[in-house]
Amino acid sequence: MPIYEYQCQACGQVFSHFWRSIKAADEQSAPVCPQCESADTQRLVSQVTVLGSLGGLTPEEKKAENAYYEKLASITPKEQIEKFRAAKKKEKGS
Ligand SMILES: [Zn+2]
């Protein structure tokens, strides 16, 4: 389950919100500030923590979550993977 960090634009409070799935976090509106109850909160994009397994999700949510992880994985440069593979081949070959 993803936990996102939010910052309140009204009072500056930073807080974590626990979502059922990444899809829910993306589609639902941001949670209100626990300190001043302002709805003017903004997600801090760099902060996401995923806890536990994918249990309890609908197939659609699982798909969305998998897509998210694939996106993360695709950050690895292709060249780096090729280099890694070439090095492995070399090891085995000689
Ligand atoms: Zn606030």
Backbone and ligand atoms as CSV (ligand in chain L), in Angstrom:
chain,resi,resn,atom,element,x,y,z
A,1,MET,N,N,0.839,-1.200,0.000
A,1,MET,CA,C,0.000,0.000,0.000
A,1,MET,C,C,0.873,1.249,0.000
A,2,PRO,N,N,0.539,2.185,-0.840
A,2,PRO,CA,C,1.376,3.386,-0.936
A,2,PRO,C,C,1.047,4.421,0.140
A,3,ILE,N,N,2.096,5.017,0.650
A,3,ILE,CA,C,1.936,6.156,1.551
A,3,ILE,C,C,2.565,7.362,0.854
A,4,TYR,N,N,1.776,8.391,0.658
A,4,TYR,CA,C,2.310,9.597,0.039
A,4,TYR,C,C,2.450,10.691,1.091
A,5,GLU,N,N,3.422,11.531,0.872
A,5,GLU,CA,C,3.551,12.693,1.745
A,5,GLU,C,C,2.914,13.892,1.062
A,6,TYR,N,N,2.247,14.659,1.867
A,6,TYR,CA,C,1.574,15.869,1.385
A,6,TYR,C,C,2.041,17.062,2.195
A,7,GLN,N,N,1.960,18.217,1.549
A,7,GLN,CA,C,2.225,19.446,2.290
A,7,GLN,C,C,1.013,20.349,2.169
A,8,CYS,N,N,0.599,20.864,3.316
A,8,CYS,CA,C,-0.513,21.795,3.360
A,8,CYS,C,C,-0.045,23.146,2.840
A,9,GLN,N,N,-0.800,23.677,1.879
A,9,GLN,CA,C,-0.426,24.960,1.303
A,9,GLN,C,C,-0.865,26.121,2.197
A,10,ALA,N,N,-1.731,25.829,3.144
A,10,ALA,CA,C,-2.229,26.882,4.030
A,10,ALA,C,C,-1.307,27.095,5.231
A,11,CYS,N,N,-0.893,25.992,5.885
A,11,CYS,CA,C,-0.096,26.146,7.109
A,11,CYS,C,C,1.296,25.522,6.992
A,12,GLY,N,N,1.559,24.829,5.899
A,12,GLY,CA,C,2.887,24.283,5.689
A,12,GLY,C,C,3.128,22.928,6.336
A,13,GLN,N,N,2.125,22.399,6.982
A,13,GLN,CA,C,2.231,21.102,7.643
A,13,GLN,C,C,2.501,19.997,6.605
A,14,VAL,N,N,3.495,19.146,6.903
A,14,VAL,CA,C,3.756,17.984,6.063
A,14,VAL,C,C,3.211,16.751,6.766
A,15,PHE,N,N,2.452,15.957,6.040
A,15,PHE,CA,C,1.863,14.771,6.662
A,15,PHE,C,C,1.792,13.634,5.655
A,16,SER,N,N,1.670,12.439,6.161
A,16,SER,CA,C,1.590,11.262,5.314
A,16,SER,C,C,0.146,10.806,5.204
A,17,HIS,N,N,-0.216,10.322,4.035
A,17,HIS,CA,C,-1.548,9.758,3.873
A,17,HIS,C,C,-1.419,8.371,3.274
A,18,PHE,N,N,-2.176,7.476,3.834
A,18,PHE,CA,C,-2.128,6.057,3.531
A,18,PHE,C,C,-3.235,5.729,2.546
A,19,TRP,N,N,-2.854,5.290,1.344
A,19,TRP,CA,C,-3.859,4.989,0.328
A,19,TRP,C,C,-4.027,3.492,0.170
A,20,ARG,N,N,-5.184,3.096,-0.290
A,20,ARG,CA,C,-5.459,1.691,-0.536
A,20,ARG,C,C,-4.636,1.195,-1.719
A,21,SER,N,N,-4.434,2.045,-2.695
A,21,SER,CA,C,-3.646,1.680,-3.862
A,21,SER,C,C,-3.095,2.938,-4.510
A,22,ILE,N,N,-2.121,2.742,-5.386
A,22,ILE,CA,C,-1.543,3.879,-6.097
A,22,ILE,C,C,-2.598,4.519,-6.993
A,23,LYS,N,N,-3.463,3.677,-7.535
A,23,LYS,CA,C,-4.522,4.182,-8.400
A,23,LYS,C,C,-5.434,5.129,-7.627
A,24,ALA,N,N,-5.775,4.733,-6.427
A,24,ALA,CA,C,-6.637,5.571,-5.593
A,24,ALA,C,C,-5.956,6.907,-5.312
A,25,ALA,N,N,-4.660,6.843,-5.036
A,25,ALA,CA,C,-3.914,8.067,-4.735
A,25,ALA,C,C,-3.898,9.007,-5.935
A,26,ASP,N,N,-3.850,8.416,-7.128
A,26,ASP,CA,C,-3.800,9.233,-8.336
A,26,ASP,C,C,-5.164,9.806,-8.698
A,27,GLU,N,N,-6.207,9.040,-8.410
A,27,GLU,CA,C,-7.522,9.427,-8.917
A,27,GLU,C,C,-8.330,10.235,-7.916
A,28,GLN,N,N,-8.090,10.006,-6.619
A,28,GLN,CA,C,-8.881,10.714,-5.633
A,28,GLN,C,C,-8.211,12.040,-5.291
A,29,SER,N,N,-9.030,12.956,-4.786
A,29,SER,CA,C,-8.464,14.262,-4.468
A,29,SER,C,C,-7.605,14.163,-3.217
A,30,ALA,N,N,-6.711,15.091,-3.076
A,30,ALA,CA,C,-5.754,15.064,-1.973
A,30,ALA,C,C,-6.491,15.132,-0.629
A,31,PRO,N,N,-5.915,14.491,0.384
A,31,PRO,CA,C,-6.536,14.526,1.718
A,31,PRO,C,C,-6.427,15.913,2.336
A,32,VAL,N,N,-7.282,16.169,3.303
A,32,VAL,CA,C,-7.228,17.466,3.978
A,32,VAL,C,C,-6.122,17.471,5.024
A,33,CYS,N,N,-5.651,18.658,5.338
A,33,CYS,CA,C,-4.594,18.825,6.332
A,33,CYS,C,C,-5.104,18.413,7.721
A,34,PRO,N,N,-4.351,17.559,8.419
A,34,PRO,CA,C,-4.790,17.133,9.761
A,34,PRO,C,C,-4.679,18.254,10.793
A,35,GLN,N,N,-3.915,19.275,10.461
A,35,GLN,CA,C,-3.696,20.338,11.438
A,35,GLN,C,C,-4.741,21.448,11.340
A,36,CYS,N,N,-4.959,21.941,10.107
A,36,CYS,CA,C,-5.883,23.071,9.955
A,36,CYS,C,C,-7.102,22.721,9.103
A,37,GLU,N,N,-7.149,21.450,8.628
A,37,GLU,CA,C,-8.283,20.947,7.850
A,37,GLU,C,C,-8.474,21.678,6.534
A,38,SER,N,N,-7.428,22.296,6.039
A,38,SER,CA,C,-7.508,22.895,4.725
A,38,SER,C,C,-7.455,21.793,3.667
A,39,ALA,N,N,-8.208,21.965,2.593
A,39,ALA,CA,C,-8.187,20.985,1.508
A,39,ALA,C,C,-7.103,21.335,0.504
A,40,ASP,N,N,-6.421,22.415,0.756
A,40,ASP,CA,C,-5.400,22.900,-0.160
A,40,ASP,C,C,-4.056,22.220,0.150
A,41,THR,N,N,-3.974,20.934,-0.170
A,41,THR,CA,C,-2.754,20.182,0.107
A,41,THR,C,C,-2.161,19.686,-1.199
A,42,GLN,N,N,-0.854,19.526,-1.200
A,42,GLN,CA,C,-0.174,19.136,-2.428
A,42,GLN,C,C,0.723,17.926,-2.153
A,43,ARG,N,N,0.680,16.982,-3.074
A,43,ARG,CA,C,1.474,15.782,-2.900
A,43,ARG,C,C,2.943,16.081,-3.162
A,44,LEU,N,N,3.792,15.581,-2.285
A,44,LEU,CA,C,5.233,15.685,-2.505
A,44,LEU,C,C,5.631,14.467,-3.334
A,45,VAL,N,N,5.876,14.716,-4.607
A,45,VAL,CA,C,5.980,13.622,-5.568
A,45,VAL,C,C,7.100,12.639,-5.281
A,46,SER,N,N,8.171,13.101,-4.662
A,46,SER,CA,C,9.323,12.221,-4.492
A,46,SER,C,C,9.129,11.217,-3.364
A,47,GLN,N,N,8.114,11.436,-2.550
A,47,GLN,CA,C,7.958,10.594,-1.371
A,47,GLN,C,C,6.848,9.573,-1.534
A,48,VAL,N,N,7.222,8.351,-1.775
A,48,VAL,CA,C,6.227,7.289,-1.783
A,48,VAL,C,C,6.822,6.043,-1.143
A,49,THR,N,N,6.069,5.474,-0.254
A,49,THR,CA,C,6.490,4.248,0.404
A,49,THR,C,C,5.417,3.202,0.140
A,50,VAL,N,N,5.828,2.040,-0.256
A,50,VAL,CA,C,4.853,0.988,-0.506
A,50,VAL,C,C,5.034,-0.114,0.523
A,51,LEU,N,N,3.962,-0.413,1.195
A,51,LEU,CA,C,4.014,-1.422,2.250
A,51,LEU,C,C,3.265,-2.679,1.828
A,52,GLY,N,N,3.789,-3.799,2.233
A,52,GLY,CA,C,3.050,-5.043,2.105
A,52,GLY,C,C,2.855,-5.513,0.681
A,53,SER,N,N,1.993,-6.469,0.520
A,53,SER,CA,C,1.768,-7.105,-0.777
A,53,SER,C,C,0.644,-6.393,-1.509
A,54,LEU,N,N,0.256,-6.966,-2.621
A,54,LEU,CA,C,-0.813,-6.382,-3.408
A,54,LEU,C,C,-2.161,-6.991,-3.016
A,55,GLY,N,N,-2.210,-7.631,-1.897
A,55,GLY,CA,C,-3.440,-8.289,-1.479
A,55,GLY,C,C,-4.592,-7.318,-1.331
A,56,GLY,N,N,-5.789,-7.786,-1.650
A,56,GLY,CA,C,-6.981,-6.981,-1.436
A,56,GLY,C,C,-7.281,-5.984,-2.529
A,57,LEU,N,N,-6.504,-6.013,-3.606
A,57,LEU,CA,C,-6.765,-5.078,-4.696
A,57,LEU,C,C,-7.601,-5.748,-5.782
A,58,THR,N,N,-8.370,-4.954,-6.480
A,58,THR,CA,C,-9.100,-5.465,-7.627
A,58,THR,C,C,-8.095,-5.675,-8.759
A,59,PRO,N,N,-8.437,-6.518,-9.739
A,59,PRO,CA,C,-7.506,-6.739,-10.863
A,59,PRO,C,C,-7.102,-5.436,-11.527
A,60,GLU,N,N,-8.036,-4.525,-11.606
A,60,GLU,CA,C,-7.751,-3.232,-12.247
A,60,GLU,C,C,-6.699,-2.456,-11.453
A,61,GLU,N,N,-6.846,-2.491,-10.152
A,61,GLU,CA,C,-5.888,-1.782,-9.298
A,61,GLU,C,C,-4.517,-2.442,-9.355
A,62,LYS,N,N,-4.518,-3.768,-9.409
A,62,LYS,CA,C,-3.247,-4.480,-9.520
A,62,LYS,C,C,-2.536,-4.088,-10.799
A,63,LYS,N,N,-3.331,-3.997,-11.859
A,63,LYS,CA,C,-2.774,-3.644,-13.165
A,63,LYS,C,C,-2.147,-2.255,-13.095
A,64,ALA,N,N,-2.845,-1.337,-12.465
A,64,ALA,CA,C,-2.348,0.032,-12.345
A,64,ALA,C,C,-1.066,0.054,-11.517
A,65,GLU,N,N,-1.044,-0.770,-10.482
A,65,GLU,CA,C,0.118,-0.792,-9.614
A,65,GLU,C,C,1.311,-1.406,-10.353
A,66,ASN,N,N,1.039,-2.482,-11.091
A,66,ASN,CA,C,2.112,-3.097,-11.870
A,66,ASN,C,C,2.681,-2.123,-12.897
A,67,ALA,N,N,1.773,-1.397,-13.537
A,67,ALA,CA,C,2.200,-0.421,-14.538
A,67,ALA,C,C,3.109,0.623,-13.900
A,68,TYR,N,N,2.782,0.981,-12.689
A,68,TYR,CA,C,3.574,1.970,-11.957
A,68,TYR,C,C,4.987,1.443,-11.721
A,69,TYR,N,N,5.076,0.173,-11.299
A,69,TYR,CA,C,6.391,-0.391,-11.028
A,69,TYR,C,C,7.189,-0.568,-12.315
A,70,GLU,N,N,6.484,-0.918,-13.385
A,70,GLU,CA,C,7.166,-1.044,-14.673
A,70,GLU,C,C,7.751,0.294,-15.094
A,71,LYS,N,N,7.010,1.335,-14.835
A,71,LYS,CA,C,7.470,2.680,-15.152
A,71,LYS,C,C,8.736,3.004,-14.358
A,72,LEU,N,N,8.708,2.630,-13.087
A,72,LEU,CA,C,9.881,2.841,-12.244
A,72,LEU,C,C,11.071,2.068,-12.787
A,73,ALA,N,N,10.819,0.811,-13.160
A,73,ALA,CA,C,11.893,-0.059,-13.636
A,73,ALA,C,C,12.483,0.479,-14.931
A,74,SER,N,N,11.646,1.106,-15.735
A,74,SER,CA,C,12.102,1.579,-17.040
A,74,SER,C,C,13.033,2.776,-16.921
A,75,ILE,N,N,13.191,3.273,-15.698
A,75,ILE,CA,C,14.107,4.391,-15.476
A,75,ILE,C,C,15.554,3.943,-15.694
A,76,THR,N,N,15.823,2.666,-15.414
A,76,THR,CA,C,17.151,2.118,-15.650
A,76,THR,C,C,17.490,2.252,-17.135
A,77,PRO,N,N,18.595,2.904,-17.437
A,77,PRO,CA,C,18.938,3.094,-18.840
A,77,PRO,C,C,19.164,1.762,-19.557
A,78,LYS,N,N,18.648,1.674,-20.741
A,78,LYS,CA,C,18.765,0.440,-21.520
A,78,LYS,C,C,20.227,0.067,-21.732
A,79,GLU,N,N,21.032,1.067,-21.998
A,79,GLU,CA,C,22.452,0.832,-22.255
A,79,GLU,C,C,23.118,0.128,-21.087
A,80,GLN,N,N,22.705,0.533,-19.904
A,80,GLN,CA,C,23.295,-0.053,-18.704
A,80,GLN,C,C,22.971,-1.538,-18.615
A,81,ILE,N,N,21.750,-1.858,-18.974
A,81,ILE,CA,C,21.336,-3.268,-18.958
A,81,ILE,C,C,22.133,-4.045,-20.006
A,82,GLU,N,N,22.295,-3.437,-21.178
A,82,GLU,CA,C,23.053,-4.097,-22.244
A,82,GLU,C,C,24.491,-4.346,-21.802
A,83,LYS,N,N,25.063,-3.367,-21.155
A,83,LYS,CA,C,26.438,-3.500,-20.665
A,83,LYS,C,C,26.545,-4.638,-19.667
A,84,PHE,N,N,25.579,-4.685,-18.793
A,84,PHE,CA,C,25.529,-5.706,-17.764
A,84,PHE,C,C,25.441,-7.084,-18.409
A,85,ARG,N,N,24.602,-7.196,-19.418
A,85,ARG,CA,C,24.418,-8.472,-20.111
A,85,ARG,C,C,25.693,-8.872,-20.837
A,86,ALA,N,N,26.327,-7.898,-21.481
A,86,ALA,CA,C,27.553,-8.164,-22.234
A,86,ALA,C,C,28.647,-8.667,-21.292
A,87,ALA,N,N,28.711,-8.053,-20.124
A,87,ALA,CA,C,29.717,-8.445,-19.146
A,87,ALA,C,C,29.480,-9.871,-18.677
A,88,LYS,N,N,28.241,-10.219,-18.513
A,88,LYS,CA,C,27.878,-11.566,-18.065
A,88,LYS,C,C,28.267,-12.588,-19.134
A,89,LYS,N,N,27.993,-12.243,-20.381
A,89,LYS,CA,C,28.291,-13.128,-21.496
A,89,LYS,C,C,29.806,-13.393,-21.547
A,90,LYS,N,N,30.542,-12.318,-21.388
A,90,LYS,CA,C,31.994,-12.396,-21.437
A,90,LYS,C,C,32.506,-13.374,-20.371
A,91,GLU,N,N,31.951,-13.229,-19.198
A,91,GLU,CA,C,32.326,-14.078,-18.077
A,91,GLU,C,C,32.149,-15.551,-18.431
A,92,LYS,N,N,30.997,-15.823,-19.002
A,92,LYS,CA,C,30.661,-17.204,-19.320
A,92,LYS,C,C,31.494,-17.708,-20.489
A,93,GLY,N,N,31.707,-16.844,-21.483
A,93,GLY,CA,C,32.357,-17.233,-22.735
A,93,GLY,C,C,33.821,-17.627,-22.558
A,94,SER,N,N,34.574,-16.890,-21.767
A,94,SER,CA,C,36.017,-17.114,-21.722
A,94,SER,C,C,36.459,-18.105,-20.667
L,1,ZN,ZN,ZN,-2.796,22.998,7.221
